[in-house]
Amino acid sequence: MDHITVNPRDGSRFAPYFPAALCIGLVSPSPGEEGSPRLRQATTLPPLPQNQRYRDVARNRRAFFDYEILDKLECGIVLTGTEVKQVRAGRVSLQQAFCRVESGELWLRGSNIQEDEKSSAFDRHDPTRNRKLLVSKREIQKMRERQEQGGLTIVPLRMYFVDNRYCKVEVGVGRGKKNYDKRESIRKRDESRKIGRIVKGIR
């Protein structure tokens, strides 16, 4: 055994037991350093400023161009371990994603979370699999009624972390824009960019 502990009562020697979940984070003592293995400090996201609780990892800019967003709702999302790792690194896209109510549940379809190439084949996930969104049944029923009665669409707007811990998805209920609405959006966007360049030049 690499690490042997001596019982001070009877002098017996034994190897300490560490659960498998902890052994992943064990670090052996450095050469010349005595003692049992210590736990490696977990990797975390950089701390957020005190006045900021949210950190965006993906935005669906296309949704605001194609739809007039009438209402927004925050949802939880069911992710695997490798998916959480990739989302934290920002390797996620919502550009082709949409939401659909099926069997009383809300699902995110078409999102793309890149595979973790360093993980084993057993642990790898399907990048574009359907992912369940967590929201109350009352809200799901409300969205379904608006979708069926008003011909509205449910689209994901952004994915973010709350307090660097909880992954959330903001979904919007929107009405498809007409061509002239899209042209107006382009005009406003271009004007905003021009103003930004002018202000930047003054500074």
ABEGO torsion letter per residue (X at the ends): XABBBBBAAAGBBBBBBBBAAAAAABBBBBBGBBEBBBBBBBBBBBBBBAABABBBABBBAAAAAABBBABBBBBBBBBBAAAAAAAAAGBBBAAABBBBBBGGBBBBBGBBBBBBAABBAAABBBAABBBBBBBBAAAAAAAAAAAAAAGBBBBBABBBBBGGABBBBBBBBBBBBBAAAAAAAAAAAAAAAAAAAAAAAAX
